[in-house]
């Protein structure tokens, strides 16, 4: 059982300090979700990057 789940927004793609990390894809009613689970200070933690685990440009650059 997971002790803590962290759901992040844009710009946070990794969870520093997560040991024994395992990447999984979980099927939900909203579509697939990428989940990284592991251990921090003896607690089981799951990390979900709301926009995916890789950096993507969700904000268009300002034109000069």
N, CA, C and O atoms as CSV, one atom per row, in Angstrom:
chain,resi,resn,atom,element,x,y,z
A,1,UNK,N,N,0.843,-1.177,0.000
A,1,UNK,CA,C,0.000,0.000,0.000
A,1,UNK,C,C,0.894,1.248,0.000
A,1,UNK,O,O,1.928,1.278,0.667
A,2,UNK,N,N,0.497,2.247,-0.733
A,2,UNK,CA,C,1.228,3.514,-0.828
A,2,UNK,C,C,0.882,4.391,0.379
A,2,UNK,O,O,-0.286,4.527,0.741
A,3,UNK,N,N,1.914,4.985,0.999
A,3,UNK,CA,C,1.704,5.882,2.140
A,3,UNK,C,C,1.390,7.311,1.708
A,3,UNK,O,O,0.654,8.026,2.388
A,4,UNK,N,N,1.955,7.723,0.567
A,4,UNK,CA,C,1.804,9.109,0.110
A,4,UNK,C,C,1.840,9.149,-1.407
A,4,UNK,O,O,2.671,8.485,-2.027
A,5,UNK,N,N,0.940,9.927,-2.013
A,5,UNK,CA,C,0.964,10.157,-3.453
A,5,UNK,C,C,1.118,11.644,-3.703
A,5,UNK,O,O,0.418,12.465,-3.109
A,6,UNK,N,N,2.048,11.983,-4.596
A,6,UNK,CA,C,2.283,13.376,-4.974
A,6,UNK,C,C,1.902,13.527,-6.434
A,6,UNK,O,O,2.402,12.794,-7.288
A,7,UNK,N,N,1.011,14.482,-6.731
A,7,UNK,CA,C,0.621,14.790,-8.104
A,7,UNK,C,C,1.164,16.168,-8.414
A,7,UNK,O,O,0.799,17.152,-7.771
A,8,UNK,N,N,2.047,16.234,-9.415
A,8,UNK,CA,C,2.697,17.510,-9.720
A,8,UNK,C,C,2.116,18.140,-10.976
A,8,UNK,O,O,1.405,17.498,-11.749
A,9,UNK,N,N,2.434,19.396,-11.153
A,9,UNK,CA,C,2.018,20.133,-12.336
A,9,UNK,C,C,3.187,20.335,-13.285
A,9,UNK,O,O,4.214,19.666,-13.168
A,10,UNK,N,N,3.034,21.245,-14.208
A,10,UNK,CA,C,4.052,21.538,-15.207
A,10,UNK,C,C,5.338,22.007,-14.547
A,10,UNK,O,O,5.311,22.838,-13.640
A,11,UNK,N,N,6.469,21.468,-15.007
A,11,UNK,CA,C,7.774,21.897,-14.519
A,11,UNK,C,C,8.378,20.996,-13.460
A,11,UNK,O,O,9.544,21.174,-13.106
A,12,UNK,N,N,7.631,20.043,-12.947
A,12,UNK,CA,C,8.141,19.126,-11.927
A,12,UNK,C,C,8.041,17.723,-12.506
A,12,UNK,O,O,6.971,17.114,-12.490
A,13,UNK,N,N,9.169,17.203,-13.023
A,13,UNK,CA,C,9.142,15.953,-13.780
A,13,UNK,C,C,9.813,14.783,-13.073
A,13,UNK,O,O,9.785,13.658,-13.573
A,14,UNK,N,N,10.411,15.033,-11.923
A,14,UNK,CA,C,11.110,13.977,-11.209
A,14,UNK,C,C,10.940,14.222,-9.714
A,14,UNK,O,O,10.670,15.347,-9.294
A,15,UNK,N,N,11.095,13.186,-8.923
A,15,UNK,CA,C,10.945,13.322,-7.480
A,15,UNK,C,C,12.291,13.009,-6.837
A,15,UNK,O,O,12.629,11.839,-6.657
A,16,UNK,N,N,13.075,14.050,-6.483
A,16,UNK,CA,C,14.393,13.838,-5.893
A,16,UNK,C,C,14.309,13.023,-4.595
A,16,UNK,O,O,13.398,13.218,-3.790
A,17,UNK,N,N,15.254,12.120,-4.406
A,17,UNK,CA,C,15.297,11.326,-3.186
A,17,UNK,C,C,14.499,10.038,-3.240
A,17,UNK,O,O,14.536,9.249,-2.296
A,18,UNK,N,N,13.779,9.812,-4.330
A,18,UNK,CA,C,12.982,8.589,-4.464
A,18,UNK,C,C,13.918,7.418,-4.756
A,18,UNK,O,O,14.618,7.414,-5.768
A,19,UNK,N,N,13.926,6.434,-3.874
A,19,UNK,CA,C,14.778,5.260,-4.031
A,19,UNK,C,C,13.948,4.074,-4.496
A,19,UNK,O,O,12.737,4.026,-4.284
A,20,UNK,N,N,14.618,3.117,-5.133
A,20,UNK,CA,C,13.963,1.899,-5.619
A,20,UNK,C,C,12.822,2.239,-6.574
A,20,UNK,O,O,11.782,1.581,-6.562
A,21,UNK,N,N,13.017,3.268,-7.401
A,21,UNK,CA,C,11.960,3.749,-8.288
A,21,UNK,C,C,11.546,2.745,-9.349
A,21,UNK,O,O,12.388,2.117,-9.991
A,22,UNK,N,N,10.254,2.603,-9.524
A,22,UNK,CA,C,9.667,1.740,-10.548
A,22,UNK,C,C,8.667,2.574,-11.341
A,22,UNK,O,O,7.785,3.207,-10.761
A,23,UNK,N,N,8.805,2.575,-12.669
A,23,UNK,CA,C,7.864,3.287,-13.538
A,23,UNK,C,C,6.791,2.318,-14.018
A,23,UNK,O,O,7.087,1.197,-14.432
A,24,UNK,N,N,5.542,2.767,-13.958
A,24,UNK,CA,C,4.410,1.959,-14.395
A,24,UNK,C,C,3.432,2.834,-15.160
A,24,UNK,O,O,3.404,4.053,-14.989
A,25,UNK,N,N,2.641,2.203,-15.995
A,25,UNK,CA,C,1.518,2.884,-16.630
A,25,UNK,C,C,0.246,2.270,-16.057
A,25,UNK,O,O,0.029,1.061,-16.142
A,26,UNK,N,N,-0.584,3.119,-15.474
A,26,UNK,CA,C,-1.820,2.669,-14.842
A,26,UNK,C,C,-2.995,3.089,-15.717
A,26,UNK,O,O,-3.084,4.242,-16.137
A,27,UNK,N,N,-3.891,2.152,-15.986
A,27,UNK,CA,C,-5.088,2.437,-16.777
A,27,UNK,C,C,-6.166,2.994,-15.847
A,27,UNK,O,O,-6.547,2.349,-14.871
A,28,UNK,N,N,-6.655,4.201,-16.160
A,28,UNK,CA,C,-7.735,4.801,-15.377
A,28,UNK,C,C,-8.905,5.109,-16.300
A,28,UNK,O,O,-8.778,5.002,-17.520
A,29,UNK,N,N,-10.030,5.484,-15.736
A,29,UNK,CA,C,-11.188,5.832,-16.569
A,29,UNK,C,C,-10.944,7.115,-17.359
A,29,UNK,O,O,-11.701,7.431,-18.277
A,30,UNK,N,N,-9.890,7.857,-17.008
A,30,UNK,CA,C,-9.546,9.093,-17.709
A,30,UNK,C,C,-8.433,8.884,-18.729
A,30,UNK,O,O,-8.032,9.828,-19.410
A,31,UNK,N,N,-7.934,7.663,-18.840
A,31,UNK,CA,C,-6.831,7.351,-19.741
A,31,UNK,C,C,-5.635,6.847,-18.951
A,31,UNK,O,O,-5.683,6.743,-17.725
A,32,UNK,N,N,-4.562,6.538,-19.666
A,32,UNK,CA,C,-3.359,6.019,-19.020
A,32,UNK,C,C,-2.651,7.103,-18.213
A,32,UNK,O,O,-2.623,8.268,-18.609
A,33,UNK,N,N,-2.081,6.707,-17.079
A,33,UNK,CA,C,-1.312,7.621,-16.230
A,33,UNK,C,C,0.048,6.996,-15.954
A,33,UNK,O,O,0.136,5.822,-15.596
A,34,UNK,N,N,1.112,7.786,-16.122
A,34,UNK,CA,C,2.460,7.332,-15.795
A,34,UNK,C,C,2.698,7.570,-14.311
A,34,UNK,O,O,2.518,8.682,-13.815
A,35,UNK,N,N,3.103,6.520,-13.609
A,35,UNK,CA,C,3.311,6.591,-12.164
A,35,UNK,C,C,4.710,6.074,-11.846
A,35,UNK,O,O,5.113,5.018,-12.333
A,36,UNK,N,N,5.440,6.813,-11.036
A,36,UNK,CA,C,6.734,6.361,-10.529
A,36,UNK,C,C,6.554,6.127,-9.036
A,36,UNK,O,O,6.172,7.037,-8.300
A,37,UNK,N,N,6.828,4.911,-8.593
A,37,UNK,CA,C,6.691,4.616,-7.168
A,37,UNK,C,C,8.041,4.196,-6.611
A,37,UNK,O,O,8.892,3.677,-7.333
A,38,UNK,N,N,8.223,4.426,-5.321
A,38,UNK,CA,C,9.469,4.086,-4.667
A,38,UNK,C,C,9.374,4.348,-3.183
A,38,UNK,O,O,8.289,4.345,-2.603
A,39,UNK,N,N,10.534,4.576,-2.570
A,39,UNK,CA,C,10.604,4.726,-1.121
A,39,UNK,C,C,11.377,5.991,-0.771
A,39,UNK,O,O,12.424,6.267,-1.357
A,40,UNK,N,N,10.861,6.755,0.181
A,40,UNK,CA,C,11.556,7.908,0.758
A,40,UNK,C,C,11.450,7.779,2.276
A,40,UNK,O,O,10.351,7.700,2.826
A,41,UNK,N,N,12.588,7.759,2.937
A,41,UNK,CA,C,12.620,7.641,4.408
A,41,UNK,C,C,11.750,6.495,4.921
A,41,UNK,O,O,11.070,6.632,5.937
A,42,UNK,N,N,11.775,5.364,4.213
A,42,UNK,CA,C,11.026,4.192,4.649
A,42,UNK,C,C,9.545,4.206,4.323
A,42,UNK,O,O,8.837,3.250,4.640
A,43,UNK,N,N,9.062,5.267,3.697
A,43,UNK,CA,C,7.641,5.377,3.327
A,43,UNK,C,C,7.475,5.078,1.839
A,43,UNK,O,O,8.286,5.516,1.023
A,44,UNK,N,N,6.435,4.339,1.487
A,44,UNK,CA,C,6.133,4.052,0.088
A,44,UNK,C,C,5.443,5.266,-0.527
A,44,UNK,O,O,4.419,5.735,-0.031
A,45,UNK,N,N,6.027,5.763,-1.617
A,45,UNK,CA,C,5.560,7.001,-2.242
A,45,UNK,C,C,5.268,6.750,-3.718
A,45,UNK,O,O,6.012,6.035,-4.391
A,46,UNK,N,N,4.189,7.335,-4.216
A,46,UNK,CA,C,3.874,7.322,-5.645
A,46,UNK,C,C,3.934,8.756,-6.149
A,46,UNK,O,O,3.481,9.681,-5.474
A,47,UNK,N,N,4.496,8.934,-7.338
A,47,UNK,CA,C,4.653,10.251,-7.941
A,47,UNK,C,C,3.995,10.237,-9.312
A,47,UNK,O,O,4.302,9.390,-10.151
A,48,UNK,N,N,3.087,11.184,-9.531
A,48,UNK,CA,C,2.399,11.312,-10.817
A,48,UNK,C,C,2.631,12.724,-11.333
A,48,UNK,O,O,2.230,13.699,-10.698
A,49,UNK,N,N,3.283,12.827,-12.492
A,49,UNK,CA,C,3.449,14.122,-13.150
A,49,UNK,C,C,2.208,14.322,-14.016
A,49,UNK,O,O,2.006,13.599,-14.992
A,50,UNK,N,N,1.399,15.278,-13.669
A,50,UNK,CA,C,0.093,15.485,-14.306
A,50,UNK,C,C,0.182,15.589,-15.827
A,50,UNK,O,O,-0.727,15.155,-16.534
A,51,UNK,N,N,1.276,16.163,-16.330
A,51,UNK,CA,C,1.441,16.326,-17.781
A,51,UNK,C,C,2.428,15.336,-18.369
A,51,UNK,O,O,2.935,15.551,-19.470
A,52,UNK,N,N,2.710,14.256,-17.656
A,52,UNK,CA,C,3.634,13.237,-18.143
A,52,UNK,C,C,5.009,13.381,-17.511
A,52,UNK,O,O,5.319,14.402,-16.897
A,53,UNK,N,N,5.827,12.353,-17.667
A,53,UNK,CA,C,7.133,12.313,-17.016
A,53,UNK,C,C,8.242,12.986,-17.820
A,53,UNK,O,O,9.364,13.103,-17.329
A,54,UNK,N,N,7.959,13.427,-19.028
A,54,UNK,CA,C,8.993,14.093,-19.822
A,54,UNK,C,C,8.643,15.557,-20.006
A,54,UNK,O,O,7.472,15.934,-20.056
A,55,UNK,N,N,9.682,16.373,-20.106
A,55,UNK,CA,C,9.480,17.814,-20.266
A,55,UNK,C,C,8.906,18.093,-21.651
A,55,UNK,O,O,9.447,17.658,-22.667
A,56,UNK,N,N,7.813,18.819,-21.664
A,56,UNK,CA,C,7.168,19.209,-22.914
A,56,UNK,C,C,6.871,20.692,-22.852
A,56,UNK,O,O,6.712,21.258,-21.770
A,57,UNK,N,N,6.799,21.310,-23.994
A,57,UNK,CA,C,6.496,22.737,-24.024
A,57,UNK,C,C,4.984,22.927,-24.075
A,57,UNK,O,O,4.368,22.794,-25.133
A,58,UNK,N,N,4.394,23.238,-22.925
A,58,UNK,CA,C,2.952,23.476,-22.853
A,58,UNK,C,C,2.626,24.963,-22.985
A,58,UNK,O,O,1.473,25.350,-23.178
A,59,UNK,N,N,3.655,25.772,-22.877
A,59,UNK,CA,C,3.457,27.213,-22.954
A,59,UNK,C,C,4.203,27.733,-24.174
A,59,UNK,O,O,5.408,27.519,-24.307
A,60,UNK,N,N,3.503,28.403,-25.048
A,60,UNK,CA,C,4.146,28.937,-26.246
A,60,UNK,C,C,5.042,30.106,-25.874
A,60,UNK,O,O,4.708,30.925,-25.017
A,61,UNK,N,N,6.186,30.163,-26.537
A,61,UNK,CA,C,7.112,31.256,-26.267
A,61,UNK,C,C,6.517,32.581,-26.724
A,61,UNK,O,O,5.809,32.652,-27.728
A,62,UNK,N,N,6.818,33.615,-25.973
A,62,UNK,CA,C,6.347,34.953,-26.303
A,62,UNK,C,C,7.078,35.448,-27.544
A,62,UNK,O,O,8.305,35.390,-27.617
A,63,UNK,N,N,6.331,35.926,-28.497
A,63,UNK,CA,C,6.934,36.469,-29.722
A,63,UNK,C,C,7.312,37.918,-29.514
A,63,UNK,O,O,6.576,38.688,-28.898
A,64,UNK,N,N,8.467,38.273,-30.035
A,64,UNK,CA,C,8.913,39.667,-29.901
A,64,UNK,C,C,8.509,40.482,-31.097
A,64,UNK,O,O,8.800,41.676,-31.157
